[in-house]
């Protein structure tokens, strides 16, 4: 996997390298979520630092279950944006 970039064509190249009788279906299946997690982790770090405006709603809120506006993470780190789920 050395040299393979997580970019358009990643899945096809992954299947080419690891698919078939010389590869491993289990690894191919695991690399998809790994790539997604890597992008979600690194993307905020690559953005230019925005001014720390406490009133600005962080863009990651409501992008997944863990960052739901009604969840524990938002309640802890961004209580001003927490919305209780009824």
MOLIN-V245457 format. One record per residue. RES is the residue in one small letter. NEAR is the number of other C-alpha atoms within 12 Angstrom. D_FIRST is the distance of its C-alpha to the first C-alpha in whole Angstrom. Layout:
BEGIN
res:RES near:NEAR d_first:D_FIRST
res:RES near:NEAR d_first:D_FIRST
END
This chain:
BEGIN
res:x near:16 d_first:0
res:x near:8 d_first:4
res:x near:10 d_first:6
res:x near:18 d_first:6
res:x near:16 d_first:9
res:x near:25 d_first:10
res:x near:16 d_first:13
res:x near:11 d_first:15
res:x near:13 d_first:14
res:x near:22 d_first:10
res:x near:26 d_first:12
res:x near:18 d_first:13
res:x near:21 d_first:10
res:x near:30 d_first:8
res:x near:25 d_first:11
res:x near:19 d_first:11
res:x near:21 d_first:8
res:x near:22 d_first:9
res:x near:19 d_first:13
res:x near:14 d_first:16
res:x near:10 d_first:17
res:x near:11 d_first:14
res:x near:15 d_first:12
res:x near:17 d_first:13
res:x near:18 d_first:15
res:x near:14 d_first:15
res:x near:20 d_first:11
res:x near:24 d_first:11
res:x near:17 d_first:14
res:x near:17 d_first:13
res:x near:25 d_first:10
res:x near:23 d_first:13
res:x near:15 d_first:15
res:x near:17 d_first:13
res:x near:23 d_first:12
res:x near:17 d_first:16
res:x near:15 d_first:17
res:x near:17 d_first:15
res:x near:17 d_first:16
res:x near:19 d_first:20
res:x near:14 d_first:19
res:x near:13 d_first:19
res:x near:17 d_first:21
res:x near:15 d_first:24
res:x near:12 d_first:23
res:x near:11 d_first:22
res:x near:12 d_first:26
res:x near:9 d_first:29
res:x near:10 d_first:31
res:x near:14 d_first:34
res:x near:10 d_first:37
res:x near:10 d_first:38
res:x near:9 d_first:40
res:x near:13 d_first:41
res:x near:11 d_first:42
res:x near:14 d_first:39
res:x near:19 d_first:37
res:x near:24 d_first:33
res:x near:19 d_first:31
res:x near:22 d_first:29
res:x near:26 d_first:32
res:x near:19 d_first:32
res:x near:15 d_first:29
res:x near:16 d_first:28
res:x near:14 d_first:30
res:x near:16 d_first:29
res:x near:23 d_first:30
res:x near:26 d_first:33
res:x near:28 d_first:36
res:x near:24 d_first:38
res:x near:24 d_first:36
res:x near:20 d_first:36
res:x near:21 d_first:33
res:x near:27 d_first:35
res:x near:20 d_first:39
res:x near:17 d_first:38
res:x near:19 d_first:36
res:x near:24 d_first:38
res:x near:21 d_first:41
res:x near:18 d_first:42
res:x near:26 d_first:40
res:x near:22 d_first:40
res:x near:20 d_first:42
res:x near:14 d_first:43
res:x near:10 d_first:42
res:x near:5 d_first:46
END
